[in-house]
Amino acid sequence: MRIKLSRATSIIVLSAAVSSSSVGAADANPVPYPQGYRDWHHVKSMVINPGHGLYDAFGGIHHLYANKAAMGGYKTGKWADGAVIVFDLLEAKSADNAVVEGSRKVVGVMHRDARKYAATGGWGYEGFKGDSSTERAVGANALTACHQCHIAQKDAGFVFSKARP
């Protein structure tokens, strides 16, 4: 599934992550699951509500996490190999006049390795479905499923998000 984005969009876009289609050909350089990512630096959170242009694909609560190398990228704009950004997307549930986290939709991952992922600007992209650390949603389709949208952010190292001040 491809989603048309505006340049102002400030989230990590992982369009195939919420697709129900299966991964095509085997990925020669699979992006690893980011073990322990919730202990990394919390970059920011946001909620995409009904009415937003990305609601159908990305509606819910987003938490973004970055490892130490990725935090360097947020500070300098230069993304070193080993930088990993995680886009943790959960359902947004309304209860008792509050919005609370529901079930996990996807764990989206951007993994920087300029050599391995040269075809996609030096970033490997993957989405792990629900709470699974093995069920992949992107695989070998990263170029069309993810990177085509991230090209709009080439000047920012292909990264949509900005760290909270």
One Martini backbone bead per residue (centre of mass of N, CA, C, O) as a GRO file, in nm:
protein
  165
    1MET     BB    1   0.095   0.036   0.024
    2ARG     BB    2   0.036   0.370  -0.074
    3ILE     BB    3   0.121   0.700   0.046
    4LYS     BB    4   0.040   1.025   0.034
    5LEU     BB    5   0.260   1.298   0.111
    6SER     BB    6   0.355   1.557   0.283
    7ARG     BB    7   0.622   1.753   0.380
    8ALA     BB    8   0.495   1.804   0.682
    9THR     BB    9   0.538   1.538   0.769
   10SER     BB   10   0.633   1.397   1.119
   11ILE     BB   11   0.671   1.091   1.039
   12ILE     BB   12   0.722   0.770   1.026
   13VAL     BB   13   0.702   0.590   0.731
   14LEU     BB   14   0.511   0.267   0.708
   15SER     BB   15   0.295   0.154   0.489
   16ALA     BB   16   0.323  -0.172   0.495
   17ALA     BB   17   0.272  -0.235   0.800
   18VAL     BB   18  -0.064  -0.227   0.755
   19SER     BB   19  -0.061  -0.447   0.566
   20SER     BB   20  -0.204  -0.764   0.457
   21SER     BB   21   0.021  -0.832   0.298
   22SER     BB   22   0.265  -1.021   0.190
   23VAL     BB   23   0.575  -1.102   0.166
   24GLY     BB   24   0.779  -1.145  -0.066
   25ALA     BB   25   1.065  -1.172  -0.122
   26ALA     BB   26   1.344  -1.231   0.009
   27ASP     BB   27   1.553  -1.072   0.226
   28ALA     BB   28   1.895  -1.011   0.217
   29ASN     BB   29   1.863  -0.756   0.451
   30PRO     BB   30   1.742  -0.785   0.734
   31VAL     BB   31   1.576  -0.628   0.973
   32PRO     BB   32   1.608  -0.603   1.295
   33TYR     BB   33   1.489  -0.644   1.589
   34PRO     BB   34   1.447  -0.400   1.860
   35GLN     BB   35   1.571  -0.479   2.128
   36GLY     BB   36   1.476  -0.269   2.394
   37TYR     BB   37   1.352   0.008   2.282
   38ARG     BB   38   1.196   0.117   2.547
   39ASP     BB   39   1.496   0.205   2.670
   40TRP     BB   40   1.520   0.426   2.499
   41HIS     BB   41   1.486   0.712   2.354
   42HIS     BB   42   1.230   0.939   2.376
   43VAL     BB   43   1.123   1.148   2.129
   44LYS     BB   44   0.799   1.093   2.079
   45SER     BB   45   0.447   1.179   2.056
   46MET     BB   46   0.137   1.076   1.888
   47VAL     BB   47  -0.189   1.152   1.739
   48ILE     BB   48  -0.408   0.994   1.509
   49ASN     BB   49  -0.702   1.109   1.388
   50PRO     BB   50  -0.982   1.147   1.267
   51GLY     BB   51  -0.925   1.331   0.948
   52HIS     BB   52  -0.662   1.243   0.886
   53GLY     BB   53  -0.475   1.150   0.607
   54LEU     BB   54  -0.341   0.888   0.789
   55TYR     BB   55  -0.554   0.720   0.946
   56ASP     BB   56  -0.596   0.449   0.797
   57ALA     BB   57  -0.284   0.364   0.843
   58PHE     BB   58  -0.201   0.560   1.134
   59GLY     BB   59  -0.400   0.527   1.345
   60GLY     BB   60  -0.301   0.655   1.662
   61ILE     BB   61  -0.037   0.575   1.870
   62HIS     BB   62   0.284   0.736   1.882
   63HIS     BB   63   0.612   0.605   1.935
   64LEU     BB   64   0.942   0.734   1.958
   65TYR     BB   65   1.262   0.574   1.912
   66ALA     BB   66   1.620   0.599   2.009
   67ASN     BB   67   1.923   0.544   1.974
   68LYS     BB   68   2.224   0.680   2.021
   69ALA     BB   69   2.290   0.720   1.718
   70ALA     BB   70   2.020   0.863   1.648
   71MET     BB   71   2.053   1.106   1.837
   72GLY     BB   72   2.285   1.222   1.676
   73GLY     BB   73   2.110   1.276   1.422
   74TYR     BB   74   1.909   1.473   1.551
   75LYS     BB   75   2.139   1.684   1.627
   76THR     BB   76   2.308   1.691   1.325
   77GLY     BB   77   2.187   1.528   1.054
   78LYS     BB   78   2.377   1.275   1.098
   79TRP     BB   79   2.368   0.932   0.994
   80ALA     BB   80   2.480   0.662   1.142
   81ASP     BB   81   2.579   0.373   1.159
   82GLY     BB   82   2.332   0.211   1.378
   83ALA     BB   83   2.092   0.362   1.348
   84VAL     BB   84   1.773   0.363   1.537
   85ILE     BB   85   1.425   0.372   1.455
   86VAL     BB   86   1.112   0.374   1.636
   87PHE     BB   87   0.767   0.286   1.546
   88ASP     BB   88   0.508   0.285   1.781
   89LEU     BB   89   0.192   0.139   1.706
   90LEU     BB   90  -0.124   0.219   1.851
   91GLU     BB   91  -0.410   0.202   1.965
   92ALA     BB   92  -0.686   0.424   2.021
   93LYS     BB   93  -0.854   0.465   2.330
   94SER     BB   94  -1.160   0.541   2.479
   95ALA     BB   95  -1.155   0.625   2.841
   96ASP     BB   96  -1.260   0.814   3.079
   97ASN     BB   97  -1.170   1.082   2.924
   98ALA     BB   98  -0.945   0.910   2.765
   99VAL     BB   99  -0.643   0.827   2.603
  100VAL     BB  100  -0.552   0.493   2.524
  101GLU     BB  101  -0.386   0.213   2.494
  102GLY     BB  102  -0.382  -0.042   2.281
  103SER     BB  103  -0.307  -0.233   2.053
  104ARG     BB  104  -0.066  -0.340   1.856
  105LYS     BB  105   0.018  -0.289   1.517
  106VAL     BB  106   0.331  -0.173   1.504
  107VAL     BB  107   0.688  -0.212   1.440
  108GLY     BB  108   0.883   0.034   1.329
  109VAL     BB  109   1.189   0.034   1.120
  110MET     BB  110   1.504   0.211   1.122
  111HIS     BB  111   1.817   0.112   0.961
  112ARG     BB  112   2.153   0.205   0.958
  113ASP     BB  113   2.321   0.110   0.637
  114ALA     BB  114   2.484   0.216   0.367
  115ARG     BB  115   2.558  -0.059   0.236
  116LYS     BB  116   2.309  -0.253   0.269
  117TYR     BB  117   2.098   0.018   0.201
  118ALA     BB  118   2.158   0.181  -0.071
  119ALA     BB  119   1.874   0.162  -0.229
  120THR     BB  120   1.756   0.325   0.059
  121GLY     BB  121   1.959   0.558   0.163
  122GLY     BB  122   2.079   0.364   0.412
  123TRP     BB  123   1.796   0.231   0.479
  124GLY     BB  124   1.620   0.014   0.675
  125TYR     BB  125   1.297  -0.144   0.646
  126GLU     BB  126   1.039  -0.224   0.898
  127GLY     BB  127   0.758  -0.440   0.998
  128PHE     BB  128   0.608  -0.549   1.299
  129LYS     BB  129   0.353  -0.734   1.382
  130GLY     BB  130   0.237  -0.630   1.647
  131ASP     BB  131   0.397  -0.846   1.892
  132SER     BB  132   0.598  -0.928   1.684
  133SER     BB  133   0.952  -1.029   1.607
  134THR     BB  134   0.892  -1.190   1.303
  135GLU     BB  135   0.651  -1.054   1.162
  136ARG     BB  136   0.655  -0.933   0.843
  137ALA     BB  137   0.561  -0.637   0.623
  138VAL     BB  138   0.807  -0.573   0.409
  139GLY     BB  139   1.092  -0.652   0.336
  140ALA     BB  140   1.166  -0.638  -0.009
  141ASN     BB  141   0.958  -0.364  -0.018
  142ALA     BB  142   1.105  -0.093   0.078
  143LEU     BB  143   1.117   0.091  -0.168
  144THR     BB  144   0.797   0.109  -0.218
  145ALA     BB  145   0.678   0.111   0.086
  146CYS     BB  146   0.891   0.352   0.198
  147HIS     BB  147   1.114   0.522   0.043
  148GLN     BB  148   0.938   0.692  -0.148
  149CYS     BB  149   0.847   0.879   0.089
  150HIS     BB  150   1.137   0.953   0.213
  151ILE     BB  151   1.250   1.127  -0.021
  152ALA     BB  152   1.121   1.398   0.082
  153GLN     BB  153   1.368   1.371   0.326
  154LYS     BB  154   1.664   1.390   0.221
  155ASP     BB  155   1.771   1.653   0.378
  156ALA     BB  156   1.700   1.466   0.658
  157GLY     BB  157   1.793   1.162   0.599
  158PHE     BB  158   1.488   1.037   0.559
  159VAL     BB  159   1.358   1.192   0.809
  160PHE     BB  160   1.063   1.304   0.963
  161SER     BB  161   1.146   1.333   1.240
  162LYS     BB  162   1.162   1.520   1.547
  163ALA     BB  163   1.297   1.627   1.818
  164ARG     BB  164   1.230   1.714   2.116
  165PRO     BB  165   1.327   1.992   2.309
   0.00000   0.00000   0.00000
